[in-house]
Amino acid sequence: MGYALHGGDIYHGKIRDDFSVNVNPLGLPPGVRQVLRESVEGWSRYPDPECGRLIRRLADYHGTSKERIVCGNGAADLIYRLAYQARPKRALVLAPSFSEYERALMSVGCRVRHFSLREEKRFQVDAEALAGFLEEGEWLFLCNPNNPTGLAVPKSQVELLAEACHKKGGLLVLDECFCEFLDRPEDYSFMERIWEYPQVVILRAFTKSYAMAGLRLGYMVCGDLVLAGRLRLTGQPWSVSLPAQEAGVAALEEKDFLKKTKRLVKTEREWMLERLAGLGFLVFPSQVNYLLFKDEGEEYHGNLWERLRERRILIRDCSNFLGLEPGEGLGRIRYYRIGLQRREKNEKLLEALSMIMKDS
């Protein structure tokens, strides 16, 4: 297709503004920038292979025991480590959703089924139907909030899914990497219940909420202490770099950063949704820092990914998300996702889209 599997492919062209990734529009927190500058002389040392200081800080932050936490080189690293360590036979994945779940599962010979989210329901997850669809011994991967749709499942419904996995002898893998962008994360995150459910693991990362995509830092919190111990033995011993560990500790001290982020994201999300709709796109509701929208007029103005790239702007073409494949023939339909930025950058994107639509 000529596109990167994920967003962020700014290395094969002169991109000025990247909306294809959904990281914090504020960038790195000030405290993280300062710590990285001050710690650079120590980067000649090997990092702590056990991430001891970072794990202790994460345990305090989430109010859980450090024995439940496993750190890795981003959340994707931990998804693959979990698959390689446990080697599940069967799993259920939402469609559309983050593709690395399926890729990791298939790499160990797992049979993957899909639970399709319906556009007419705005891609909202029906937890009761999902629980009923689950088979015996099947793992369930739930991105909450979901990527690329931006909607979250309330904690009470997550509990329903956790109970279903328990009854059917499976594992619930909750990806909460976008949870910090929600107005009230505590209404959706299952973190405070993790100790009650050994059949649940939670994925988190500093990638999105703290804009640390290039540093690569993620962690997993396990309901099962035995599973956590086994996961710590997987992967290579220095999978989390020293600067990533230093940055992670510093990020957790940024008390007001996420509050400021949520205020900005909420304002820009509402503003962008209204204006994208005004250009004729069908924009789907979101609770986080990205918007999924549908373009039904490609035969008139062409592929927006290509047209915007000509203007050095990158958005996420969602054609390789299962369930969001392009339509056929005239009236061709294509879905796109944009990560929200600050107002001045969002205005540039809207200006470029307006010009494309007018040219049509």
N, C-alpha and C positions, 0 to 999 in steps of 0.2 A: 504493500500500500504506500510505501515511502514515508510512513509516519513512525515515530517512536511508539513503542508499546504503551508507554505512559507519557504524561506531559513533561515539560522541562527540557525538551531537546533544542537548546539554544546554541548548540555547538556546530550545527550544519547550516549556517546562514547568519546574516547580520540582523539579529532580533533586537529591537529597542525596548519593547514592552512585552513581558511574558505573563499572559493570563491563563496559560495552560496548566499551571500548578496552583494548588490551593493551600498555600502556606500563609502565615500571618502577614498581613499587609504592612505592619509596623516594622517588620524585619527583626533582627536580633535584639533582645532586650539590652538596655544600656549596661547593666551589670555584667552580662555575659561578654559584651565587647571588651569591657575593662579587664575582666579576668583573663581573657584570651591574650590580650596585649601583655599583661603582667606575667603570665605563666610561660611565655614562649621560650625562655632560656631553659626551662626544665623539660622541654619536649625531647631532649636527647635521651631521657630515661625511658625504660620500659614502663608501660602503664600497669596499674594493679590488676592482675588477671581476675581477681574476685570482685572488683569494683566495690570494695568494702565501704568506703566513705559515701559514695553515691547511693548505695543500697540502704545504708542506715538513714540517709536523708529522705529517701523515697518512702521508707517504712514509716517515718515520722509524718511525712506529708499526707500519706493515705491512711494512717492509723491502723496499720497492719504489721505483721511480723516480717522481719527481714528474710527469714527462711523461705518465704513464699515468693520472693522476687528474683527474677533472672534477667540480667541485662544483656543486650546484644547490639550488633552493628545496624541499628534500625529495626523497625517492626518486621520488615520483610525477612531479615535474617532469622528472626525468631519463629516466623511462620514455617520456614523450611526446616529449622532445627527441630521443631515440634513434630513435623511430618516424618522426618528421618528417624527420630527417636521412637515414636509410638507406632508408626507404619499402620495407620488405620486401613481397613478393608473397604469401607463405604463412607461416603460423606454427602451432605446436602448443602448446597450453596445457593444464595439468592441470585437472580438474574433480572436486572443488571446489578453488578457489584464489583468490587476490587478483584482483578483477575489473578493476582498472585496466590490466592487461596487454592484455586483449581490447579494452577501450574505446579505448586508445591505438592499437592495431593497426588496428581498424576505422575509426578516424578518418582513416587514410591509405589506405583501400581494400584493406587486407590481408585475405586469406581465412584465417579461423581455424578450425582443427580442435581437438577436445578428446580428451584421454586420460583416461578415467574411472577414478577410484580406487574400489576396491570396499570397501564397509562390512564385509563378512565378513573382509577382510584388515586391518581396522582402519585403512583409508585409507593404508596404507603404500605407497610408490612401488616398483614393480618396475622397476628401472633397465634390466634386460636387455630386458624386454618393451617398455618405452618407447623404447629405442634402436631396436628392430626396427620399431616403429610409425612412426618418423620417415621422412618422404618427402624426395626430392631437393630441395635448395634451400630447405628449410623451417627457419625459426627455431624454437628451443625455449626456452620460458620455464619456469624451475624455481624455485619459492619454496622455499628450503632453510634452515631448517625451514619447512614449509608452513603457510600461513594459510588456513583456520581449524583444520587438523587437529593441528598441533603436533609433527609427526614430521619427522625429518631423514634425508637420504640420506648415507651415509658417503662419504668422499672418494674411495675406490677406485671406487665406483659412479658418482660424478660424472665421474671420468676416463673411464669407459666412454661416458658421454653426450657428453663433449667430443670423444672420438675419432669417435663416430658423426656429430656435427655437422660435423667436419672432412671426413670421407669423403663426406658428402652435400652439402657446399657450403653449410651453414647457419651460424647463429650461436647459441651457447648463452648465454642471459641468466640469470645466477644471482642471485637475490634473497636475500642473506644478512642481511637486516635484523634477524632474530631470532637470529642465530648466537651473539651474546654471552651469551644466556641458557642455552646448552647447558653441561652439566657439563664437557665437554672439546671446546671449539670447534675445536681443532686437528685433531680426528678427522673433521671435516665440512667445514670451510672450504677453499675452493680457492685462497685468496689467495696462498699460497706457491708455487703452480704457475702463476700467471697469466702469467708472462713466457714460459712454454713454449707457450702456446695463444693465438695471435692470433684464433681464432674464439670466444673467451670474453670476456664482460664480467661484472663483479661489481657489484651494487648494495649499498650500505650506507647507513645513516642514523643520526643521533643521536636520532631521534624516539622509538624504543622503549627502547633500552638506557639512554639518559640522560634520558628523560622530557622531551624538548625538542620535543614535538609542536607547540606554539604558536609556537616560534621558526623552524621549517621549515629543516632543514639535512640534506642528503643528499649522497652522492658516488658516483661510478662509477669503477671501476678497470678499465682496458681492456688486453686482451692485445695489441691492435693499436694501435701508437702513432699511425698515420695516422688511425684512427677517433677516437682521443682528441682529436687536433688539430682534426678537423672538428667534434666535439661542442662544443668550447670556443667555436666560432664561432656556435653556435646559441643561441637564447634572448636575452633582453634583457641589457644589460651589467651591471646591478647586481642580479642575481637572488638573491644571498645578502647579506642585510643585515649591517650592521656588528655589531650585538649577536649575531647568529647566528655570525659568524666568531669573535668574541671568546669566545663560549660554547663553540664547538667546540674551540678551542685549550685552554681551561681543562679541558674534560671529559677530554681525552686525558691530562691530568696526574693524574687521579684513579685512582691505582694500586689501591687497595683497594676502591673503590666497587663494581665489578662482582663481585668475590669475595663481598662482603657480600650483593649482590643475588642471586647464584646460591644461596647458602645459604638465604636467606629463601624464594626461589621454590620450591626443592626441598621444603622443609618444608611450605609451604602447599599445594603441588600434591598431595602425597601425602595430606595431611590432608583437603583438599577433595574429592579423588576418592573417598575412602572414605565421606565423609558424603553426598555427592550420590548415590552408589550406594545408600546406606542409605535414601534417600528414594524409591527406586524408579526412578531414572533410569539409562539405559545411558550410562556415561561412557567415552569413548575415551582410550587412553593418549596422553600428551603428554610431550615432553622440554623444554618451555619454559614461559612464564609465562601460559599460557591453557589452558582445557579446553573441549573440544567434548563436549556431551552431548545425548542423544536423549530426548524425552518422548513416550511412546506413549499418554498418558491425557488428551489435551486435551478429549475430550468430557465428562469429569468436572469438571475444574477450570478450563477455558478457556485462553486464550493467556497463557503465563507472562510474555511481554514486556508485555502490557497490564496484567495483574494486578500485576506488580511496579512498573510505572510509576505505578500508583495509590498505591503506597507510596513513591514518589519514589526508586525504585531502577531503574537502567537496565542491561539486559543486551543482548547482541547476538542478535537474531533472525536466523538464517542462511538464511531463506527465499529470499533473492535470490542465494545461492551456487548456481551450476549443480551439480546432483547432490544438493543438500540441500533441494529444494523440499518443501513440506508434503504429507503424504498426503491421501487423499480419504475422505470419509464417516466412519462410526463407526471408532473406533480411530485417529483422525487422528494422524499423526506429525509432529512438528516438532523441528528441531535448533536448539540455542542454543550460544553461546560466551560464556564469562566470562573476563575478565582478572583474574588473581589479585591480591589486595590484601594489606594487613597483616591479622593475625589478627582484630583487633577489627571490621574492616569485613567480612571474610569471615563472621564469626559473625552479623552483621546480615543478610547475604544468606541464610544458612542458616535463620535464625529466620523470615524472611519467607516463604521457600519452604515451611518446615514448616507455617506457619499456613495457607498456601494449600492444601496437601495435606490438612490436617486439615479445613478448611472443605468440601472436596470429599466 
